[in-house]
Amino acid sequence: MRSRRTAMKRAAIGVVMALGASACASPAPATGAHAMAYNFWGTPQRAKQVAELADAYRSAYGGPRIDPQMSSYGSYVEQLTIRAAGDDVACLSDMQTTFMAQYAEHDLLRPLDDLVDSGVIDVSGIPDDVLDTGRVDGSLYMIPIGSILRTVAYNERLLESVGASPPAAPWTWEQYRDWLVATQERLPEGVHATELEGGDLYVLESFVSAHGYRLFDDDQLGFPRELLAQWFDFWISLMRSGVTVPPELLANQDNNLEISPLAVGQAASASGDIPQVQVIERT
């Protein structure tokens, strides 16, 4: 599938993939006494790259063996919750700012400030505003390894085949809705202008920030409840008019990129970060 992307929101602060250190869980028997388990989510390609990087790091610097353990994103988050309840979090775990704080606040993650201050962890190449996303109550719990640019991806060939215009940035949410509705009028039966994203936290964050607010202000909502009502009205209206995929396709949309509506031609567009879109482009 050939796709194009238009930026929705750069989320260097709001959404950061990071490596958090915890009180280490016991390694699997196959890894040996001096192994450190590293849990992460991703694709087989990423798993191969992580394994190669771990081996290269140990060859260069020595130390314990790193045992990579990969799962899909949905399974990873579920397993992390279960392992945390049993105090069995891996030595090293992928985290996002969207759920990192709850683990830090329950003393499941090790503060990293002393390792940074002593030079054991070098953060000189990380911008301060990105590094600060790994802090909870002033303490550093997470070392960011990347930031995400949230985009709207669209199937270029599909739009060309029906004579629909591609989206043009910059745009407002009202212009985005109008484009979706106009696109839907040209699409064949069974194909929808977009996926159903009313339950997507990252798209909601883009919506909230576009209206001048933040998701949270300390431990309170950072935006008016009326804006949340507008958000749900936005997606419910599009769903009822057939512009989004139906709710029964949510399982495919959320759990496996290769069979998502955008990937299989059931939707003309969808939001996603660049690595997600690259997976879809390869299908």
C-alpha angles and dihedrals in degrees: 000000000000112000140175128209134216121189120254100174137339104232103189089136103030101046120031130163108221147171113237124192119218139174094292122252119225109276121243113268092247092060097061132230095296100048126117115210115225115195120196142148129238146089131312088259091057091046090056092049093048092051091050091048092049091051092047091050093052092047090053101039108016120216129120123339115261114226110203116209116185134190137160117281096254093047091045095056091046093048092046090056092049094046092048090054088056094043088245103125114149121253090251124025137174112245138180126208088242092071107010097094096063091059094045092049090054092053094248094125129062117237109242101199094103092052091050093045092050093049095245088121114040112210097164092115095054118089113241094240091054093045091051090063086074093061128101117188089346097307122111113236102156136048108210116229096183148346131231133236107207112217143176108236123197136189102250096191092050093051091047092050093057097037095247120152119241118242117270123213140247095053141151124236088255090055090047090054092047090051091051092050093047091047092050091058089064100043123099122249113286094027120100132200094237147355120266104265105165090112096047111112094200094053089047089053090054090050093049094046091048087060093052100261140105125231094242138018104200103303095341134080109273096210137051119274088233089065090055089052089052089051094055092042088054094057099034091054092050092046094051091050092052095248092122128049113268121266092253089071094057092096091059091042096053106034110042126026093200092063098034116129092253092050095050097041099256092115130039095210145010139170123253145137119270097260089052092050091049090056090051092048090058093056 
